[in-house]
Amino acid sequence: MNDPTTPNASTQPLHTPIRLALGIEEAGSALGLSRTTMFRLIKDGEIKVVKLGGRTIISVSELTAFLERKAT
């Protein structure tokens, strides 16, 4: 019997890329924070960024570490 809540091969994408970093707005959205708050946290040194070409990105591991620092 086929369970409709269980995904099968035909409903799954062949390859889902793993995001290692996010833009500032994406990171803010992931944390539930505004763009302005993200820029303040970056300016205050609470979140470290990487400049890559013309983009500023934040690694997923940095976001996780930020949350862990705030949880303690």
C-alpha positions in Angstrom: 0.0 0.0 0.0 1.3 3.4 -0.9 1.3 6.0 1.9 0.5 9.5 0.4 2.5 11.2 3.1 5.7 9.3 2.2 7.6 10.9 -0.7 8.6 8.5 -3.4 11.3 8.7 -6.1 8.9 10.4 -8.6 8.2 13.3 -6.2 11.8 13.9 -5.1 14.2 16.1 -7.0 17.2 14.2 -8.4 19.6 16.6 -6.7 19.0 19.2 -4.1 22.1 21.4 -3.6 23.2 22.0 -0.1 23.6 25.7 0.7 26.8 26.4 2.6 26.2 30.1 2.8 23.4 32.6 2.5 23.1 36.3 1.5 22.3 38.8 4.3 18.6 38.9 3.6 18.3 35.1 3.2 20.2 34.7 6.5 17.9 37.2 8.2 14.9 35.4 6.9 16.3 32.0 8.1 16.7 33.5 11.6 13.5 35.5 11.6 15.4 38.8 11.7 15.1 42.0 9.6 17.7 43.1 7.2 18.5 46.1 9.5 19.0 43.8 12.5 21.3 41.6 10.4 23.4 44.6 9.4 23.6 45.7 13.1 24.7 42.3 14.2 27.4 42.2 11.5 28.6 45.7 12.4 28.7 44.8 16.1 30.8 41.7 15.2 28.3 39.2 16.4 27.9 37.6 13.0 31.0 37.2 10.7 30.6 37.6 7.0 32.6 36.6 3.9 33.1 39.0 1.1 33.1 37.2 -2.2 33.3 39.3 -5.3 30.6 41.9 -4.9 28.6 39.7 -2.5 28.5 39.5 1.3 27.6 36.0 2.5 27.2 34.3 5.8 28.1 30.7 6.2 25.4 28.4 7.6 27.9 27.2 10.2 28.3 30.9 11.4 24.6 31.2 11.7 24.4 28.0 13.7 27.3 29.2 15.9 25.6 32.6 16.5 22.4 30.8 17.7 24.5 28.5 20.0 26.3 31.6 21.5 22.9 33.3 22.1 21.4 30.2 23.6 23.9 30.0 26.5 
